[in-house]
């Protein structure tokens, strides 16, 4: 058996995908989009050649950096079943449809410029029609039950605590009368994070692929981050400024909405106007409401007390572009939740363009910002940024709230791995920039004395 990383390695965080080959089978685990700037996005090509056979594809979760190249694969003619938990498949439908819409819109904008320059037009990376073909292939799987996914290969999904429906996957591979176990962490959520249940792990593995996004540090405790969030929001409201929160439509948006509901319910802050300026986040929130079985006990108790919507009478969902544009003319304080989470596209760009140059504005960064993204430039406190071709001075106060991250820090990553350490697996670190990846490798070797691999793109690993 060989496993070949097709993304999220060599210091890159996005584009997660793995090719798994045995003598009898070939499958992929995830098929994510590369994100974070033109240099990285140039890697967005089909992960396999057109004639390469493929029995199945397994999804750890629905985020675009784990699902976004599926339409490219299907466009080549692949028609394999795509397995994932029910919530993952619902979110995949939402995320891929939104991605296709953005791909088409971006291509139209580029082509207007190319036409004026007398140059030939470009095709979008993929279209809504490509996505609809993907959606016919989705197959739901339960947590914790083995599923036959290819000849000689069973797979088990367990909760990874990262986003609704997210999972780590164990492959149980029978080949030449030998059974091998390979585990893919997917993205691991931090212990004690709100809304979702904490991660589970496996007991045995011969090889483990472990994410390392925050492998060099732990996040600030969630309670301290909440306290800082409350302080920042109260100050902004008192001063009459706007609070802009770039959010990932799935995960971070729901966390902040529920946190605001708790703040209003407990009297931490008097209710003030909130705009959820993301049709995708609005729909994702509805999907969350259909999957209370995945919530932790604390969240279930909060819901039993009374409906969250009763705490959020000042929340307005903005679906149309006209509703979004009207926010920038809203007088006084308000909080705006808009995508994209890394400020690489979407409605948040219009709000940043309108308010980033104002000292009374606050920008709250609540998720990972990849190298090259506008969000990373804001985190790095660059004095000016370019938005829609215009230079904008960064006079707003920018705050990074790492405690809201959906990724585990080093301590929790080691805790997830500990359950398998007694079986003495090799560990391959992926989904992390070079510094955190190497720091986590050192920590694993010190604590467990396990061999650690730092694979590069398309580097084959034999099992």
Number of C-alpha atoms within 10 A of each C-alpha: 17 14 21 19 25 24 29 27 27 20 23 23 24 25 29 29 27 24 21 22 16 18 11 12 17 21 22 23 26 30 29 26 26 26 25 21 14 11 10 16 14 10 14 17 14 18 22 16 10 13 9 10 14 19 17 19 27 25 28 28 27 28 23 22 21 26 24 27 26 26 25 23 21 19 18 14 11 20 18 17 19 25 24 28 26 19 21 24 22 20 25 25 16 18 21 26 20 15 18 22 15 19 17 17 13 15 16 16 10 15 18 13 12 14 11 8 9 9 11 8 14 11 13 17 18 21 20 18 12 19 25 16 15 24 19 11 15 23 15 15 21 14 18 15 12 16 17 13 20 18 15 16 22 17 22 21 29 22 26 28 30 26 27 28 26 29 30 27 27 24 23 20 20 16 15 7 7 7 12 17 19 22 25 22 25 25 28 29 25 28 22 14 22 20 23 28 24 19 22 16 22 18 11 19 23 17 24 23 22 26 26 30 30 24 30 21 14 17 18 14 13 19 12 12 17 17 11 14 19 17 13 17 21 16 14 20 19 11 13 15 22 26 25 24 28 29 28 23 25 25 22 22 25 20 20 18 19 20 16 24 22 17 17 18 17 11 10 14 17 11 17 17 16 21 19 24 26 27 18 21 26 18 15 21 18 12 17 22 11 10 13 15 12 21 19 17 14 13 16 15 11 14 13 10 8 11 11 17 13 11 18 20 14 14 19 14 17 19 15 11 12 9 14 22 15 10 17 16 9 11 10 14 20 20 22 26 28 29 26 19 26 27 26 22 17 17 19 25 20 17 21 22 19 13 24 26 17 16 12 18 23 24 23 21 25 24 23 21 19 21 17 16 19 23 22 19 18 24 16 10 15 12 12 15 17 11 16 10 7 9 11 18 16 21 17 21 17 19 18 15 20 19 22 25 22 23 28 30 26 23 18 18 26 19 14 23 20 17 15 19 23 13 13 15 20 18 23 21 27 29 26 25 22 19 14 21 25 20 16 27 21 16 16 21 13 10 11 14 12 17 14 20 16 16 18 17 14 16 15 16 15 11 13
